[in-house]
Structures are given as C-alpha cells and as structure tokens.
C-alpha cells in the first residue's frame, strides 16, 4: 500500500515544501498560482458581465423598444379593430397604440432634440408601466409632460415648469411652438433616456396633427428572434399602406456588438489562463532540475519511471486545484461586488463610468451562470494538466547515474 501511494505522498511533499529552499522556485510557483487564480477569476467575471449585457438587451432595453413597430403614414383611424387584428397573429403578446412627435426642447438658452411618445393609460406597455410605477407616475394628462432624467439634468428643469417645444409644421414653413407642463421624471436607465419624453396619446395626436387617430402600434413578441417573420405576418393581415420595422433593424447592430464583445473579451482573458498554465511548465521544469538528485535516489531505490511521472503530475494537479479554487472564489466575489466597486470608483473620480449617451445602459449588469463557472474551471484544469505532462515526462527520463554524478 505504501509503494502504491508513494507518488501521492512525494507529490504532496513537493507541493507543500518543494520550493522552500529556493527563492526562485518559490517565486515562480507563486507567480504560476497567482496567474492561474487571477485568470480564472477574471474570466468568470467577464463572462458574467457580458451575459448581463446580453440579458439586459433582451429583457430591459427591448422592453422599452418595440420588438415590431407597425405604422401608417396616413395615420390609423379605427385603431381598436386594427389592434385586435394584430393581436391574433401568432407570437404577438402585446399591441399598444402610440403617437409620436419629434422636435426640440429648449430652456435656459440650451436645446436638446426630443422624441415625444404618446401613450394611453388604458393600454400601457408592460415595460413602460413598470418604469412609471417605479417612479410613482402615470401617463400624464393632456397638456402635461414626463421627461427622462438625463434631459432634465442637462437643461436644469424643475417639476411644474412650463416647457417650450419647437415642432415642425407640415402645412407651412414655420415651426410651431407648444408649451407643456413638466409633471414627472422617469428613468429607463437605457439609451432612450437621452431623447425620450412621454405625453398622453391624445396630446401627441394633436401635436402630430392626427386628431383622434394614432400613428401606429408597438408590438411585443413572445420570441423576439422571430421578429422579422412576425412583422411579415402582421403586414399580411393589414390593409395596404402599413409599414413595419423590427428591433433587428433598430438595435440589431447593438446586439451583435454585445455578442462580438463577449466572444473577443472572453478569448483574451482565456489567453491569460493559458499563459498561467505555461507558467506551470516553467515552475515544474525548475522543480525537476532542483529535485533531480532526489529523483535519481528514488529510482535507485526501485521507484519506477511511471511513479516519477505521477509525482509531478500530482504536483501539477494540486497546483491546478488550488489555483482554480481560489480563482472561482475570487470570481464569485467579484460578480457580487462589481456593482459596488463601480459605484466607489465613480465616487472617487467624480464621473459616471457608464453613461447612456455612450453605452446602452448606465449600470453594470451581472448574470452569473453555473455552466460558465464549470466551463472555466474545467478548461483551466485541462490546460494546467496538459502543461504538466512535459515536465513530468522529463522527470521520468532522468538517468540516475548522470544525475548523481553531476550533483555529487
């Protein structure tokens, strides 16, 4: 039994004290272990954050951006019947009538472009209903206006203030001036906050010159990746003159950019794990050179070549298990604290790191998945074990006579 467990016992001894008598070996061992732990932790954190951006794109951003937008340039008069017709199309889960008006908002000698979205409180989209509810707001009455927080901050507006809007006029070359009262502030925490204002459906209709009609419908789907097919089905159900665009035309590039960033950043951090695995090769090779006298003595005592190989494979396995375990723990802690860390950094530098004027959202999302953690851990384990094969085989090929002669 002792002979059978000899490789394990010696491997454990080398792992716990093999570099104690050599500062260089100890330093390289620490470097290999630290690199492996840091690489695993970073890879788990990066994958979780990129998964979070992917999730927020699908569940949050596309809750305030329609999956399919159906419009009619001549406006829709009998919109109730058209809404019911669209609702019968497979994959459609929500149909919301809307009006919109685009213009310029100005205050204190500052201006910003604005897109006013007219909604009906009786058929409010779930995404906007949740946003308004979180701000204890409802759809404003006629003559009132809700604005996103970034617009209010940039123009230094106040609740109850009369807001002047410049709107284009279809019948004359002169622009129209409309005054609304600011009654509420909301925040979707997405890029639409840079331009969005909310008014009543009737108010937007009057501003757009549609009277009692609506400009079109915002359609939400059960499967958003079937948006192009569903949009085509909706148009086949409606009269001629309707147009439809889906989210892949308005936000498809953003979604593809998130996917590409996830893959590229993941690959770069994975290379860090690979480099850490190669550090293990350096560390074990120095250990083999340091212990070759011991290896020769063991061989003269009857230890087989395979047992010598197993000694260093066990040592590499222990390094991998310890480094990966530390990396997983650090990665999990990083996922838990990354949002707070970003807030601390923002407080120190006095600036917002994620701004919806540049990024799609203004916070760091995290979506930690067990499958990613297992993939990272097993991949790092495989790379590290692969890195230990050459030093272990090199140790097994040690010639006792030469080792003892050169070290005598």
URNORGI-V436406 format. One record per pair of residues at least 4 apart in sequence whose C-alpha atoms are under 8 Angstrom apart, sorted by the first residue. I is the first residue (numbers start at 0). J is the second residue. Records with the same first field share a line. If there is no record, write none. Layout:
I=J / J
//
This chain:
0=4
1=5
4=8
5=9 / 306
6=10 / 306 / 307 / 309 / 310 / 313
7=11 / 309 / 310 / 313
8=12
9=13 / 310
10=14 / 309 / 310 / 311 / 313 / 314
11=15 / 313 / 314
12=16 / 17
13=17 / 18 / 314
14=314 / 317 / 318
17=286
18=22 / 24 / 25 / 28 / 286
19=25
21=25
22=26
23=27
24=28 / 282 / 285 / 286
25=29
26=30
27=31 / 278 / 281 / 282
28=32 / 279 / 282
29=33
30=34 / 278
31=35 / 275 / 276 / 278 / 279 / 282
32=36 / 275 / 279 / 318 / 319 / 321 / 322
33=37 / 322
34=38 / 271 / 272 / 274 / 275
35=39 / 271 / 272 / 275 / 276 / 319 / 322 / 323 / 326 / 379
36=40 / 322 / 323 / 324 / 325 / 326 / 327 / 329
37=41 / 326 / 329
38=42 / 268 / 269 / 271 / 272 / 275 / 326
39=43 / 272 / 323 / 326 / 327 / 330 / 375 / 376 / 379
40=44 / 326 / 327 / 328 / 329 / 330 / 331 / 333
41=45 / 268 / 330
42=46 / 265 / 268 / 269 / 330 / 375
43=47 / 327 / 330 / 331 / 371 / 372 / 375
44=48 / 330 / 331 / 333 / 334
45=49 / 261 / 264 / 265
46=50 / 261 / 265 / 367 / 371
47=51 / 334 / 365 / 366 / 367 / 368
48=52 / 334 / 363 / 364 / 365 / 366 / 367
49=53 / 257 / 260 / 261 / 365 / 366
50=54 / 261 / 365 / 366 / 367
51=55 / 363 / 364 / 365 / 366 / 367
52=56 / 257 / 363 / 364 / 365
53=57 / 254 / 257 / 258
54=58 / 59 / 366
55=59 / 60 / 364
56=60 / 61 / 254
57=61 / 62
58=62
59=63 / 126
60=64 / 189 / 359
61=65 / 66 / 246
62=125 / 126 / 127 / 219
63=126 / 127 / 187
64=246
65=217 / 218 / 219 / 245 / 246
66=217 / 218 / 219 / 220 / 223 / 226 / 245 / 246
67=217 / 218 / 219 / 220 / 226 / 230 / 243 / 244 / 245 / 246
68=215 / 216 / 217 / 218 / 243 / 244 / 245
69=215 / 216 / 217 / 218 / 241 / 242 / 243 / 244
70=74 / 214 / 215 / 216 / 241 / 242 / 243
71=75 / 214 / 215 / 240 / 241 / 242
72=214 / 240 / 241
73=214
74=209 / 212 / 213 / 214 / 215
75=212 / 213 / 214 / 215
76=211 / 212 / 213
77=81 / 212
78=82 / 96 / 212 / 213
79=83
80=84
81=85 / 237
82=86 / 94 / 95 / 96 / 216
83=87
84=88 / 236 / 237
85=91 / 94 / 233 / 236 / 237
86=91 / 92 / 93 / 94
87=91
88=229 / 232 / 233
89=229
90=220 / 221 / 222 / 229
91=218 / 219 / 220 / 221 / 229
92=218 / 219 / 220 / 221
93=124 / 217 / 218 / 219 / 220
94=124 / 216 / 217 / 218 / 219
95=122 / 123 / 124 / 216 / 217 / 218
96=118 / 119 / 122 / 213 / 214 / 215 / 216 / 217
97=116 / 117 / 118 / 119 / 200 / 213 / 214 / 215 / 216 / 217
98=116 / 117 / 118 / 200 / 203 / 204 / 207 / 213 / 214 / 215
99=114 / 115 / 116 / 117 / 203 / 204 / 207 / 214
100=114 / 115 / 116 / 166 / 203 / 206 / 207
101=112 / 113 / 114 / 115 / 166 / 167
102=112 / 113 / 114 / 164 / 165 / 166 / 167
103=110 / 111 / 112 / 113 / 164 / 165 / 166
104=110 / 111 / 112 / 113 / 162 / 163 / 164 / 165
105=109 / 110 / 111 / 154 / 162 / 163 / 164
106=110 / 154 / 156 / 162 / 163
107=154 / 155
109=154
110=154
111=150 / 194
112=194
113=194 / 195 / 196
114=194 / 195 / 196
115=195 / 196 / 197 / 198 / 203
116=195 / 196 / 197 / 198 / 199 / 200 / 203
117=197 / 198 / 199 / 200 / 201 / 202 / 203 / 204
118=122 / 123 / 138 / 197 / 198 / 199 / 200
119=123 / 138 / 199 / 200
120=137 / 138 / 199
123=127 / 128
124=128
125=129
126=130
127=131
128=132 / 137
129=133
130=134 / 185 / 186 / 187
131=135 / 136 / 137 / 138 / 185
132=136 / 137
134=184 / 185
136=183
138=197 / 198 / 199
139=143 / 144 / 145 / 182 / 197 / 198 / 199
140=144 / 198 / 199
141=198 / 199 / 201 / 202
142=178 / 179 / 180 / 198 / 202
143=179 / 180 / 181 / 182 / 198 / 199
144=179 / 180 / 181 / 182 / 183 / 196 / 197 / 198
145=181 / 182 / 183 / 184 / 185 / 196 / 197 / 198
146=150 / 151 / 181 / 183 / 184 / 185 / 195 / 196 / 197
147=151 / 184 / 185 / 186 / 187 / 192 / 193 / 194 / 195 / 196
148=152 / 184 / 185 / 186 / 192
149=153 / 192 / 193
150=154 / 192 / 193 / 194
151=155 / 156 / 157 / 184
152=156
156=160
157=181
158=181 / 182 / 183
159=180 / 181 / 182
160=180 / 181
161=178 / 179 / 180 / 181
162=178 / 179 / 180 / 181
163=176 / 177 / 178 / 179
164=176 / 177 / 178 / 179
165=174 / 175 / 176 / 177
166=174 / 175 / 176 / 177 / 206
167=173 / 174 / 175
168=172 / 173 / 174 / 175
186=192
187=191 / 192
188=192 / 355 / 360 / 361 / 362
189=355 / 359 / 360 / 361
190=355 / 356 / 357 / 358 / 359 / 360
191=195 / 355
192=355
193=355 / 356
198=202 / 203
199=203
200=204 / 213
201=205 / 210 / 211
202=206
203=207
204=208 / 209 / 210 / 211 / 212 / 213 / 214
205=209 / 210
209=213 / 214
219=223
220=226
222=226
225=229
226=230 / 245 / 246 / 247
227=231 / 245 / 247
228=232
229=233
230=234 / 243 / 244 / 245
231=235 / 243
232=236
233=237
234=238 / 241 / 242 / 243
237=241
244=248 / 249
245=249
246=250 / 251
247=251 / 252
248=252
250=254
251=255
252=256
253=257
254=258
255=259
256=260
257=261
258=262
259=263
260=264
261=265
262=266
263=267
264=268
265=269
266=270
267=271
268=272
269=273
270=274
271=275
272=276 / 379
273=277 / 379 / 382
274=278
275=279
276=280 / 379 / 382 / 383 / 386
277=281 / 383 / 386
278=282
279=283 / 315 / 383 / 386 / 387
280=284 / 386 / 387 / 389 / 390
281=285
282=286
283=287 / 311 / 315 / 387 / 390 / 391
284=288 / 390
285=289
286=290
287=291 / 390 / 393 / 394
290=294
291=295 / 394 / 397 / 402
292=296 / 399 / 402 / 403 / 406
293=297
294=298 / 307 / 394 / 397 / 399
295=299 / 397 / 398 / 399 / 400 / 402 / 403
296=300 / 399 / 403
297=301 / 302
298=302 / 303 / 304 / 399
299=399
302=306 / 307
303=307
304=308 / 395 / 396
305=309 / 395
306=310 / 395
307=311 / 391 / 394 / 395
308=312 / 391 / 392 / 394 / 395
309=313 / 391
310=314 / 391
311=315 / 387 / 390 / 391 / 394
312=316 / 384 / 387 / 388 / 391
313=317
314=318
315=319 / 383 / 384 / 387
316=320 / 380 / 383 / 384
317=321
318=322
319=323 / 379 / 380 / 383 / 384
320=324 / 380
321=325
322=326
323=327 / 376 / 379 / 380
324=328
325=329
326=330
327=331 / 372 / 376
328=332
329=333
330=334
331=335
332=336
333=337
334=365 / 367
336=340
337=341 / 363
338=342 / 362 / 363 / 364
339=343
340=344
341=345 / 352 / 363
342=346
343=347
344=348
345=349 / 350 / 351 / 352
346=350
353=357 / 358 / 360 / 361 / 362 / 363
354=358 / 360 / 361
355=359 / 360 / 361
367=371
368=372
369=373
370=374
371=375
372=376
373=377
374=378
375=379
376=380
377=381
378=382
379=383
380=384
381=385
382=386
383=387
384=388
386=390
387=391
388=392
389=393
390=394
391=395
392=396
393=397
397=402
398=402
399=403
400=404
401=405
402=406
403=407
//
